[in-house]
Amino acid sequence: LQIDKRHQSKDSIFFRDGVRRIDFVLSYVDDLNKEWEKKLERRKEFESNLQKAGLELETEDKKESEDGKIFFVKIHAPWEVLITYAEVLNIKVPIRENDIPSMVENPLDCVLFPLRLPEKVMHPEPDYFTAPFSKDKQELYLINDESTFFSPSMRNRIVNYILTRCPYGTEEGKKKFGIKRLLNNGTYTAAYPLHDCQYWKKASDPNCDSERYTLYMEWARFLRFYKEQPLVLIRKYYGEKIGIYFAWLGFYTEMLFLAAVVGLICFLYGLFTMDENMSSKEICDPAIGGEIIMCPLCDRDCEYWRLNTTCESSQYSHLFDNVATLFFAIFMGIWVTLFLEFWKRRQARLKYEWDLVDFEEEQQQLQLRPEYEAKCTQKKKNPVTQEMEPYLPLTSQAVRFCISGATVLFWVSLIIASMIAVIVYRLAVYAAFASLMENTQTLQPISGVLTPQLATSVTASCLNFVIIMILNFFYERIAIWITDMEIPRTHMEYENRLTMKMFLFQFVNYYSSCFYVAFFKGKFVGYPGAYTYMFNRWRNEECDPAGCLIELTTQLTIVMAGKQIWGNIQEAIVPWICNWWGRRKARNNPENLYSRWEQDHDLQTFGALGLFYEYLEMVIQFGFITLFVASFPLAPLLALMNNILEIRVDSWKLTTQYRRPVAAKAHSIGVWQEILNGMAILSVVTNAFIVAFTSDMIPRLVYYYAYSENEDSPMSGYINNSLSVFLISDFPERNEPKENPENFVICRYRDYRYPPDHEKKYLHTMQFWHILAAKLAFIIIMEHVVFIVKFFVAWMIPDVPADVKAKIKREKYLTQKILHEYELEKLKERLCQGDKRATEKEFIATEGRMELSRAM
């Protein structure tokens, strides 16, 4: 039946007969090159095998397409195919409407009403008791209409399952199959399910639910940033895997609100107590800081300088280096535990509500990857299924793992080499910045704020960020290539291996510079006359007299903020520009000629690894706000603002800029949960070390309680106490400045060493060892306190809420009862018809099973 395309709605998601729904679309270009005949043969064989599998196809000639070049093959799965593969995929379908009472109303509902979405958006259909589909029990299920019984997401999942396993011939003596291979070799240019309508208006067809439009209006627009997410509708339209990601991202953002508020309070405490900080007062005092002459910060070219030139930076460092820092570090150690434990409870509730309680990832993921089946020619018997299946020999696995491991190690080494290059940059340009600021009159007014240390730190952080992004760009492609080379057996194995490779790389890439500033910079400097050098050439960096914490804060802010801004540009602006460029051709054409499959064809592809990158981005951010949060209490606030934007950017691009992804099941966030648990434990250790070794809190406390001589103002004299004395005449020629116009005799440096007139000249004083002991004691105490509280909180909070446990048991009981009653009715019918003796025994056994179930 040929119908003029002009009479077909722009939003049509049906075949030309207007009855059969389009479940999937394949597209190809009939280019007359040397491979043309081979591609044509593959397509004929593939489409023929699809029809043999029961699928129905309808081809749109290239003359009907917008550019006159693209053929579109529309695929429809009839009822018989759907019920066959629904059983294979163990899809759960409704058997009775849920009669378990809903949760008790929340007393805060009236307060939270402005944040709520309409009920029809939050719960677009009733809740049902469900059971795995079986062709033999069709009367049991609530099948009102065969065309709508399976949702579009279920239908495209079934068709995708067939497409990934359908053969298309034999090449080079090997059986070839799967749409992925056909896409890779150019036989087809795209394969995708259709969106149900345009996102900015409802479909004209009354049979279409226009769920894409609803998602755009209620979820994907930024003006809805304060509203809750319609998770049930997201799950229905995109599948459980995408639904669970947005549920996790939303929950993470909600929990960040508490951390952001506490962090902001700690920052405000530092701001309001800035004027009371005795250390910065002494540094800024001309009679104290102005009279203290500091040793040069580089060899030969740098001059002696007065301590009060770092007045402003010492005041700013108090914003982050104060008593509240310790409180916030301990609070975040507990917050991260609460977040992970409450997420487990939220996840358990979603598993119940989304019928994933009995869903084992293995059921789906133990299905072999088509690539594994295609590349592994040897076979052996599966001990579980007792069927012959392909396998990869141990020797081949070992070789592939060695190559993979060596590649990852090489790239991690490359990151470390780039970090060393940045450190060398810091050491090399410091003298240049010091000389430039000393001799350039135009920079004199801002020299108090823009010190050589700060200028070096900011430029090095920006350079480090650029290197990070460049290395990321290349490594992403290398990681996918080596994971493909390993030929993982299942989809779960593939994702887990790629996740660990990418996370290991990103961890080293993003955090190495922060680890350097936090734990290495200023710790191995030596002292005047005996400085330590990198490669025996560049003198190691010193910390600012007010401490290294302000530099760690600068590094963290630039890398974290830069990553978030760049990430949002990549996620939102790049797809929009690509789609705008692709849509230009349709601007001057009548609306009814630009069909639904052509509109979707011009959108970007949301690949199989689309969610992987979203999780990776958020987990790296999670590391920034937990591993180094003691240095920057505003990090959770930055993350909160980013995530509010991230949810809407992700939803907008998924709804408007990308083709509809193939629905996939998932009952958790997978291996990311273990990564988050590992980072939570590591964060306690890193924050304890930051407070102890990077901040000045422990030296100040030791001075306060053990060395202060002024009872009225215990912290006065701390700066003088923390600076050691060096006799300028002891400088070796390599270190001595070229000029000493004021003929200084001594200079000061940041350390606890004996003065030049002491018998233990330039050796560490007893105060140094007292401070070191205090730091180590603090780390042990803080770690033990936080870990004890963490594990106690984790033990106190059950992973599955009590009401969810009760509902799961109730649903299992009722479902079993319904199934037993159905079997009983069937047996009664057989009693009336066939072998009475055999059926009577079966009837008695079934009744007994029902009684046993009731008793339990």
N, C-alpha and C positions, 0 to 999 in steps of 0.2 A: 504494500500500500504506500503510494507516494503522495505526500501532502506538501503543498507549497510551504516553504519555510516561513514565508511572510505571515502565514496564518497561525504560526506557532508562537506561544507566549515566550517572551524573552527569558522568563523565569521557569520555563518548563523543565521538570526533572523526570519526565516520562518519555517513553518511546513515542514514535509518531502516532500510535493508536490511542495515546492519552491514558492508557490503563496500566501498562507495565512500567514499574519504577526503574530508573537508571541507578544501579547500585555501584557501578564503577565505570571509568572511562579510560581508554587507551588512546594515545595519539601517535601518529608517525608522519614523516615527510617522505614522499615518494621521489627521492633524488636519484637521478640516473648516473650513478658512478659505478666503479668496477665491482662494488659489493652489492649492487642493486638486486641482482638475481638471487644471491644467497639470502639477503634479508627478506625478499618476497617469499622464498621457499620456507624460511623459518616462520614467518607470519601465518602463512597458509596452514602449516602443520600445527602451530600453536593454537590458532583459532578453531581449527577442526577438532583438536583435542579438548578445548574448552567446551565446545558444543557436545562432544561425547560425554563430558562430565555432567551435562545437563544444563549448562548455562545458555542463555539466549542472547544473541548478538545482533546489533543493528549498526550499519556503517554509514557515516555522513561523508559524502564525497568531498574532495578538496575544493570543488567548484562552489560548494555551499559554505566553505569557511571564509573568514574575514579577509585573509591574505591570499586565498586561492592556492595554498600550498599544503595545508595540513589536513590529513584524514583523521576522523574521530571514530573509534569503535566503542559503541555504548553496550554495556553488559547488564543483563537483568538475571537475577537468581530466582527461578520459580519456586513455588511452595515445596515441591518434592526435594529440591536441592537443599533448601534451607533446613528442613526437618532432618535430613540425612546428616548434614554437617553440624547442626546444633547438637546432635547426640555425640558426634565425634569430639567436638570441642567442649562437651559437658556444660553447655550454656543453661543457666537457671532461668526458669520462666514461671509466671504466676499460676498458683493453683487455688488460692482463696484470698480474699481481702483480709489484711491484718486486723485482728480484733483486740490486740494488746493495747491497753490505754496508753496514750502519749504521756510524755513527761509532765510533772507538775509545773504549773506556770511559775515563771521566775518573777519574784516581787519587783525586780528592777526593770521589768518589761516596759512599764510606762515611761521610765527614764530613757531607756534605750530605743524607744519607738522611732525617733528620727533616723536611727541607723538601720532600721529594718527595711526589707524589700516587701512588696506585696506577696501574699500567701500563694497566689497562682504562679508567681515566678520562683519562689523558694521551693514549693512542692507542686510541680506541674501535673502530677498524677498520684492516685492513691498508693499507699504502701501495701504490698502483698506478701503472703507466705509464698515461698518459691521452692521448686524442686528441679533437679537436672532433667532436661528434656529427654523423652524416650518416644520413639515412633509408635511403639506398641501401646502407649497409654495416652493417646491424643485426647480421649474424652475427659481425662482428668484435668486438663489445663483450661484456663479461661480464654478460649479462642473465640472471640466475638467476630473478628474479621481477619482472614488469612493475610490480607495485604498489609495490615498494620500490626499484626501480632508481634513480629520481630521488628525492633526499632531500627532506624537507618544505620546506627552505629554497629548493631549486631550484624546487619546484612552486609555492610562493607567489610567487617572482620571475617565473615564466612567466605566472601568472594576473594578477599586477599589471601586467605589460607589456600584456596584452590589455585590462584594465580602463581603463588610462590612454589607450588609443587607440580604444576602442569608441564609435561615434557614437550619438546619441540623438535626432537630429532636426535641423530647421532653424528658427532663430528670427531674426527681423529680417533675413532674406535671407542669413544666415551659417550654415554647417554647424557644429553644436555636437557636441563629443565629450569623453570623458574623465571618470573618476570624480571627479577633483579638483573640476571645475566643478560636478558634481552635489552634492558635499558642501558646496561654498560656497553654493549657492543653496537648500540645505535639502531637496533631493529625497531624499537619504539622510542619515542622521545619523552613520553610521560605516562604515568599511571596514577590515577587518583580518584577518590570518591567525590561526589558533588556536594557543595553547600546547598542548603534547601531554599535559599532566596538571596536577594541582594541585602547587604547589611543595613542600608539606610531606609528601606521600605519593605513592607510586608509583601509576600507573594500574592499574585492575583488569583491563584488556584486555591479554592476553599479547602481542598484536601491536604494542603501543605501547612505544617504547624508554624512556619516562619520562626523557628527557634534561633536562627542566626540573628535575625532582627532583634528579638527579645534580649539576647545576650549582649548585643551592641548597645542597645538603649539603656539596659539596667546594670551593665557590668563593665563594658569596655570603654566607656567615656570617662575622661579624667574628672569631670564634674561630679561623678558618683564615687569619688575616692573615699568618702566617709561612710559609704554603705557597706553592708555585709555582702559576701559573695554568694551567688546562687549555685552552690556546689552540686545540688542534685541535677540541675539543668546542665551544668558543665559536664558532669559525668554522663548524663544521657546523650549529649551531643558529641562529645569528644572521647568518651570512654573513661574507664577507671584510672588508667595510668596518668593521664593529664589531670583528672579530677583530684587525685591524691597529691599531686605536685602543688596545685593551687590551694588545697586545704592546708598543706604544710607551710607554704609561704605566708598564707593569711595568719596562721597560728603563730608563726615565728614573729611576724610583724606586730601582732597583739602583745606578745610577751616582751618585745623590745620597748614597748611604751613604758613599762615599769622601770627597766634599766635606764632608759633615756631620762626619765624624771629624776631618778636618784643621781645619775651622772651630772645632770644640770645643776642639782642642788650642791654637789661637791665642787663643781666649777665656780658657782656663785660664792661658796664659802671662801675659796681661794681669792676671788675677786674682791670681796668685802674685807678680807684680812690682809690684803696686799700692803697697806700702809703700816700695819702693825708688825710686819716681818723684820726682825732685828738684823738678820743677815744682809738683806738688801739695804737697810738703813745704814749699816756700817760701810757697805761697799760704796754707797752714794755720798756718804759724808766726806767733804773735802779734807776734813781734819784727820780722817782715818783712811778711807779708800784712796783719797787724793794724795796721801803721803806714802802709800805702799807702792814700791817700784817692783813690777813683775819682770821675770826673766823673759827673753825673746821667745816667740812661739815657733821660730824657724831659724835655721843656721845662717849666719853671716848677714843676710839681707834684712832681717827683721830687727826692729829697734826695741829698746826697753820701753815699757808702757806702764801707765798708772792704772791701778785697779778700778778707780771710779769711772773709767771709760766703758765698763760693762754694766753700768748702773741699770739701764733700761732692761737689758736681757735678764739680769738677776731678778728684777721685779716681775717680769713675765714668767720666769721659771717657777715662781711661787704659786702661780695659778694652778699648776699641775703637781708641784712637789710640796705637798703639805700633809697634815694629819689625815685629811679627808681621803687622800690617795690610798692609804692603808685600809681604811674602812671600805672604800669602793672596791678594792681588789678582793677583799674577803666576801663582800656582797655578791660580786660577779661570780665567784666560785660556787656560791649557793644558788644564784639565779640560773646558771647554766644547768645545774642538776634539776631544778624545778621545771625548766623548759623541756628537758629531755623526758622527764617522768610524766609530765602532763601531756606531752605529745603522744606518748605511748597510750595513754588513756583515750585521747582524742582519736587516735588511729584505731583503737579497739572498737570505739563507737561507730566509726565509719565502716569498718569491716562488717559489723552487724547490719547497719542500715543499707549497705550496698551489696549485700548477699555475697560477701567474700569470706565468711567464717570458715567454710569447708574448702575454700579455694587454696590449694597448695600451688605455690609458684612452679613446683616441679611438674604438675600436671600439664602446664602449658610449656614450661621452659625445657622439659626433658625431650620435647620434640626436637629432633636433630635439625640443625641449620641446613638449609638447602645447599649452601656452599660446602659444608662439611660432607654431605652425602655425595656431592658432585666430585670433590677432589680426592676423597678417600676410596680407593679402588678395592682395597683388601677388606674382607668381612670376617666377623666372628660371631658366636652365639651370645646374645644378651642373657645373663644369668637370671634376670627378673622376668622378661617376656618370653625367653626361650626362642626368640626369633633371630635370624641372621641379620646383622646390621653392619654398616661400614665402621672401620676404626683406623686410627693413625698409629703406625708402629712406634714403639718406644724410642728407637734410635732416631727416627725422624722428629719426634717431639723434642728429644734432647737437643738436637742440632738447632731446631727452630728457637727453643728457649735460650740457648747460648747466644745466638745472633740477636735476639730480642733484648736480653739482659745487657749485652755489650753496647747496643745502641742507646738504651736508656742511660747507662752509666756514662757514655760519651757525652750525652746532652746535659746530664746533671753536672759533669765536669766543666762543660762549656759555660754553664751558669756561674759556677764558682770562679772560673777564669774571668768572666765578665765582671763579677763583683770585685775581684782583686784589681781589675783594671780601673773600676770606679774609685776604689780606695787609693790607688796610685794617683788618680786624677785629683782626689782631695788633697793628698800630700803635696802634689806638684804645684797646684794653683794657689794654695794658701798663701805662700810668700808673695805671689803676684798680686793677690787681692789686698794683702797688708800694705804692700808698696804703693799700689794704686790709690787706696783710700788715704794714705798718709800724704801723698803728693798732689792729689787732685782737689782743688779748692771747691769745685761744685758739689763734691760728695761730703764735704765737711758738715753741713747742717744735719745730714741723716746718719752720720758716722756713729752716733750713740745707739741707734736702733739697728742699722745695717752694719754689724761688726764683721771683720774678716771671717770669723767662725761661722756666722749665720749665712753670709754670702756663699761660702764654700759649701755649707750643708744644703742650702736651697738648690743651688745649681747642680750639685752631685745627685740630689734626690730626683730632680727633673731628668737628668741624664740617665739615671738608673731606671726610671719609669719608661723612658723611650726604649731602652735595651730590653726591658721586661716584655713590652708589647711586641717587639720584633721577634724575640725568641719564641714567644707564644705562638705567633703566626706560623712559624716554620714547624715547631714541635707538634702542633695539633695534627698536621698532615702526616708527620713521621709516626706518631703514636697510632693513628688509624692504620697506616701501612703495615707496621710490625705486628699489630693485633690481627689483621687479616692474614698475615703470613703465618701466624701461629695456628691458624685454622681451629678456633675454639669449637667445641662439640655442640653446645647449645647456645641459645640467645642469652641466657643468664650468664654463662661463662664468658661470652663475648663482652657483655656490658661490664661485668666485674673486673675483667682483665684490663679493659680500656680505662675504666674508672681509676684503678690503682696506679696505672702508668701516668695518666694525666694529673691525678692529684699529687703524686710524688713530685712530678716536675713543677707543677704550679706552686706547691708548698715551698720548694727550694727557691723557685724564681721570685715569688712575691715576698717571702719572709726573710730571705738571707740578709738583705741590706738592713732590715730592722734588727735581726739578731746581732749583726756586726756592731751597730750603734749601741744596742742595749748591753751587750756583754763583752765586747772586745775593745771598743774605742776608749782610749784614755786609761786602760787597765795595764798596758805593757809599754809605758812611755820611758821608764828609767828616770833619771834626774839630770840636772845640768852638769855637763862634763862627762856624763856616762849614759847618754841617750841610746835607746834601741832603734835600730833601723830596719826597714823592709828592703830585702835584697841588698843590704849593706849600702843603700844609696838614699832612700827617702826616710826621713825621720817620722816616727809614728806620731799620730795626732794626739793632742791633749784635749781634755774637756774644758769647757768654760769654767771659770772659778765658781760659778753658781751651780755647776753640775751638768751632766750629759743628758738629763731628762728632757730638757727643752729641745735638744736636737733630735731625740727619738720621737718626740711629739711632731716636730716638723716633718721628719721622714714619713711617719705614719699618715699624717694628714695629706701630704702630696700624693703618695702611692694609693691610699684608699680612695680619696676624692677623685683623683685622676682616673682610676680604674672604673669607678661608678659612672663618671661623666662619659668616658669613652665607650663603656658598655651600653649605655642608653642610646648614644649616637649610632652605634653599630646595630642595635636591636630595632630602633624605630625609624631613623632617617634613611639608612641605606635601603631597606626593603621598600620604603615609600617611594624613593627616587627610582628604583628599578621598576616598580609597578607603574609609576607615572610615565616612564619612558616607553614601557610596553603598551600602555593604553592609548597613546597618542593617536594610533591608527584608527581607533574606534570613535573618535570625537565627532566626526562629521557624518557618521552613518546613522540611519534610522535605528531607533532603539530595538525594534523587534527583530533586527537582523543579527545582533550580537548575542549569541545564544549562551545559555547558562554554562555549558561545557567549555565554550571559548573564553568566557569571562574567567572561569576558574583556571583554565590553562595559562592565562597571562599572569596569574599570581605566583608568588614565590613558593618553593617547596619546603615544607616542614619535615625535615629528614628524620630517619630513625634515631639519630643522635641529637635531635632538637632539644629534648628535655634534659639530656645529659649536660649540655652546656649551661642550661638554666640552673640546674642543681650545683654544678661546679662553681658558677659565679657566686651563688649564695653561700656555699660552704667556705669559699675563700674569704668572703666578707665576714662570716661567722668567726673565722680565725683572727681577723683584725680586731674584732670587738671583744675577743676573749683572751688571746695570747698576750696582747700588749696593752690591755685596757688600763692598767695601773698608770701608764704614761699619758693617757688621753681620755679623761672621763666623758668627753663629748662624742667619742666614737659611736656609742649606741644611738645618740641623737641623730648623727649623720646617717647611720644605717637605717634608722626608722624613716627619715624623710626620703631616703633613696628607695626603700621598700614600698612605701605608699605609692610612689611613682612607678616602681617596678611592676607591681601587680597590674596597674592600668596599662602600662606599656606592653607587658606580655599578653594581656587579654585583648588589647587593641590590635596588635600585630597578628595574633592568632585568628581573630575574628574577621579582620578586614584585609590583611596583607598576604596571608598564606592560604594555600589550598587546604582543604579539610584533611587533617591527618587520619590515617587508618586507626580505628579504635583498638585499644589494647588493654588487657587486664593487668592489674597489679594490686597487691593487698598491703603494700608498705612502701617506704621510700628506699628499700633495698639496702645495698652495701653502704649507702650514705649514712645510715643510722650508726653503724660501727665507726665510721670515720668521725662523726660528730662526738661519739663517746670518747674516742681516743684524744680528740682535740680538747675536750672538756677536762680530762685528766692532766694533759700537758699544760693547759692554761694555768692551773694552780701552781705548777713548778715555775713557769716563766714569770708569772706575776710576783711570786715570792722572791725570785732572783732580781727582778727589776726594782722592787722596793728596797731590797738589801744592798745591791751593788751599783745600781744606776742612779737611784735617787740619793739625796743627802740626809734622809731621815735617820738612819741608824747612827752615823757620826754625830749628828746634832743631839740625839738622845743620850749617847755616851758622854758627850761634853756636858749636857744638862745635869746628868746625875752623878758624874764622877770627876769632872775637871773644872766646872764652873767655880769661880771664886767670888762672884757678886751675888749675894742672896737676894737683893732687891730686883736685879735684872739678870736672871741666870744665863741668858743667851748672849749677853754683851761680851765681847772679846772672842766670840767663836771664830770669826773670820781670821783674826790674827793667829789664833791657835791652830787653824787648819792649814796655814801656809808655812812652809819651812824656809830657812835662810840659806843662801848660797853666796860664797865669796867670789866676786867677779874675777879676781886674779887667778882663780882655779880653773877658769875656762880653758880648754885646749883650743888651739888655733882653728880647728875645724868648726867649732861652735861659736866662737866669740864674734859678736857683732862688729861690723866694719867701723861703726862710729859709736862714741860715748860722749856726746857733747857736754853733758852735765856732770861728767866724771863721777858716776855712781860707783859706790864701793861694794854694795851688796844688792842682790835682787831676791825676790821671793818666788816660790813655785808651790804647786798644789800637791802636798804629800805630808807624811808624818815621819820626818827624819831629823837626826841630831844636827845642831849647827856646826859650822867649821871649827869653832874653838873647843869642841867637846872631844873627849878621848875616843868616842865611837863615831867620829866624823862621818856624816852622811849615811849612817846605818839607820834602819828603822827604829823608831822609839817604841817604848812599851805601849803607848796609846794606840799605835798602829795595830799591835797584836790584840789589844782589848777590843778595838773596833771590829777586827776580822772575826774574833770569837763571837762578838755580839751578832754580827751578820749571819754567821753560820747557825747560831742558836735560834735567831729569828726565823730563818728558812725552815729549820726542822719543826719549830713550834707552829708556825703558820700553816705549813703543809699538813701536819697532823691534825690541827684543829679543823681546817677546811675539809680535809678528807673524811674525818669522823662525822662532821655535820652532813657532808654530801651522802655518805653511805647510809646514815641514819634516815635522812629524808627519802632516799631511794627505797629503803626498806619500809618506811611508813606508808608510802603512796603505792597502792596496788596498781599493776599495769592495766587491769581490766576493771572498770567500775562495776560495783555490785549489781546495779539495775540492769546493766548490759549482760552480765552473766545470767541473771534470772530470765531475761528475755530470750537469750540464745537457747537456754534449756526449754523454755516454754514453746518456742517456735519449733525446735526439734521434735518435741513431744507431739504437738499438734500436726506437724507435717507427717510424722510417722503414722499417726492416727488416721489422717486423711488417706494416705497411701494404703494402709491396711483395710480401711473400709472399701476403698476402690477394688482391691484384690478380692475382698469378700463378695462384693457384688458380682464380679466376674466369675467367681467360683460357683455362685448360686445359679448363674446362667448356664454354666457348663453342666451343673447337676441336672438341670432340666433337659439337657440335650444329649449328653454323651455318657462316657463310662462312669457309672455312679460310684462303683467301689473305690476306684483310684481317686476320684474327685472328692468323695466324702472324707477320705483320710487327709487330703490336702486342706479341705475346709476346716476340719477339726484342728489341724496344725496351725492354720492361719488365725483361727479364733483364739487358740492358746497363746500365740505370739502377741495378739492384741491385749489379752488379759495381763500378760507379763509386762508389756509396755506400760499399761495403766498402773500396775503395782509399783513399777520403778518410778 
